[in-house]
Amino acid sequence: MDEAKQQFTFMNPEIKRKFKNRVRDVADDFGLSDIMMTSYSRQFDSKTQLTATDMAYTISALLETPMNDQTGNPGDAENINPNKSNQPPQEGGLEAINNRLHDNFWVAYDALDLGQNNIHLIKRGISLAKEMQQSIVRVGNGLIDKREIKCTSAFRYCMLENSFLKET
């Protein structure tokens, strides 16, 4: 039980091997032959190891997060868009979205600069990526529970509305 509380990186190698084999066995039952992938990794310090796949998810999350105040750390102040007007934009307006995307780009850009010890940006990106994945699973479970997935002869589909981008 103590092994389950540790980070995967520091677990007993035998338990990690058994876990990977079990995931592969179960994946084959569901037709998920490519569920395990290999990747490069980088060790930052004794506690932080990051794979290339993790970094891709991290940067994607930093780029795509539509949060109002994503740049909460003092080191991110230079990433604020200088082209923004001092007046708050309309909530959900295209100008607000463009400004957020601009800010997100520079935060993600700084996270890629590993020479400046921006590990706080990477950790925030990992946290955001986890939240995004959990949200996707929640929406998928909701669609299944409400029986909103339509089946045709060739594929399955459902209709999702995104009110965030609607102009009113």
C-alpha positions in Angstrom: 0.0 0.0 0.0 2.9 2.4 0.7 4.0 1.9 -3.0 0.7 3.2 -4.2 1.2 6.5 -2.4 4.6 7.1 -4.2 5.1 8.8 -7.5 5.3 6.3 -10.3 8.9 7.2 -11.0 10.0 6.2 -7.6 8.0 2.9 -7.3 9.6 -0.5 -7.1 10.6 -1.5 -10.6 8.9 -4.9 -10.3 5.5 -3.2 -9.5 5.9 -0.8 -12.4 6.6 -3.7 -14.8 3.6 -5.6 -13.5 1.4 -2.5 -13.8 2.5 -1.9 -17.4 1.9 -5.5 -18.3 -1.5 -5.4 -16.8 -2.4 -2.2 -18.7 -1.3 -3.9 -21.9 -3.4 -7.0 -21.2 -6.5 -5.0 -20.4 -6.0 -2.7 -23.4 -6.0 -5.6 -25.8 -9.4 -6.6 -24.5 -10.7 -3.2 -25.6 -8.8 -3.0 -28.9 -6.4 -0.3 -27.6 -3.2 -1.7 -29.0 -1.2 1.5 -28.9 -2.1 2.6 -25.3 1.5 2.6 -24.1 4.1 4.8 -25.8 7.7 5.4 -25.3 9.2 8.9 -25.0 12.3 10.8 -24.1 12.6 12.1 -20.5 14.6 14.7 -18.7 15.5 14.7 -15.1 15.4 18.2 -13.6 16.2 17.4 -10.0 15.9 14.5 -7.7 12.1 14.8 -7.7 11.2 16.1 -11.1 11.3 14.0 -14.2 9.5 15.0 -17.4 8.8 13.1 -20.6 8.5 14.7 -24.0 4.8 13.7 -24.0 4.3 15.4 -20.7 5.9 18.5 -22.0 3.6 18.5 -25.1 0.5 18.2 -22.9 1.9 20.9 -20.6 2.4 23.4 -23.4 -0.9 22.6 -25.0 -2.7 23.2 -21.7 -0.9 26.5 -21.2 -1.8 27.6 -24.7 -5.4 26.5 -24.6 -6.6 27.5 -21.0 -9.2 30.2 -21.2 -8.6 31.3 -17.6 -8.9 35.0 -16.8 -5.9 35.3 -14.6 -3.5 32.5 -15.6 -0.4 34.5 -15.0 -0.6 34.5 -11.2 3.1 34.2 -10.6 5.3 37.3 -10.4 7.8 36.0 -13.0 5.0 36.0 -15.6 4.4 39.8 -15.5 6.3 40.3 -18.7 3.9 38.0 -20.6 0.9 40.4 -20.3 -0.2 41.6 -23.7 1.0 45.3 -24.1 -1.6 45.8 -26.9 -4.5 45.4 -24.5 -6.5 48.5 -23.7 -6.9 49.4 -20.1 -10.6 49.0 -20.3 -11.8 45.5 -19.5 -13.1 43.8 -22.6 -16.6 42.5 -22.9 -16.9 39.1 -21.3 -16.5 36.4 -24.0 -15.8 38.9 -26.8 -13.3 38.1 -29.5 -10.9 40.8 -28.3 -10.8 39.1 -24.9 -10.1 35.8 -26.5 -7.3 37.2 -28.7 -5.7 38.9 -25.7 -5.9 35.7 -23.7 -4.3 33.7 -26.6 -1.5 36.2 -26.8 -0.8 36.0 -23.1 -1.0 32.2 -23.2 1.5 32.1 -26.0 4.2 33.9 -24.0 3.6 31.9 -20.9 4.0 28.7 -22.9 7.1 30.2 -24.6 8.6 30.9 -21.2 7.8 27.3 -20.0 9.8 26.0 -22.9 12.9 27.9 -21.8 14.3 25.3 -19.5 17.4 27.3 -18.8 15.6 29.9 -16.8 14.3 27.5 -14.1 10.6 27.9 -15.1 9.6 24.7 -13.4 6.7 26.5 -11.8 5.2 27.1 -15.3 5.7 23.5 -16.2 4.0 22.3 -13.0 1.1 24.7 -13.6 0.8 23.4 -17.1 0.8 19.8 -15.9 -1.9 20.7 -13.4 -4.0 22.4 -16.2 -3.5 19.4 -18.5 -4.8 17.1 -15.8 -7.9 19.3 -15.2 -8.5 19.4 -19.0 -8.3 15.6 -19.3 -10.7 15.2 -16.3 -13.1 17.6 -17.8 -13.1 15.7 -21.1 -13.8 12.5 -19.3 -16.6 14.2 -17.2 -18.3 15.5 -20.4 -17.9 12.1 -22.1 -19.4 10.3 -19.1 -22.3 12.8 -19.0 -23.0 12.2 -22.7 -23.1 8.4 -22.1 -25.2 8.8 -19.0 -27.8 11.0 -20.8 -27.7 8.7 -23.8 -26.9 11.7 -26.1 -24.5 9.7 -28.4 -26.2 8.9 -31.7 -25.3 5.7 -33.6 -25.3 5.4 -37.3 -24.2 2.5 -39.4 -20.7 3.9 -39.9 -19.9 6.0 -36.8 -21.2 7.5 -33.5 -21.7 11.2 -32.9 -23.2 13.8 -30.6 -23.8 17.5 -30.7 -21.8 19.8 -28.3 -22.6 23.5 -28.0 -19.8 25.9 -27.1 -21.5 29.1 -25.8 -18.1 30.6 -25.0 -17.5 31.7 -28.5 -21.0 32.8 -29.4 -21.4 36.4 -30.3 -24.6 37.8 -28.8 
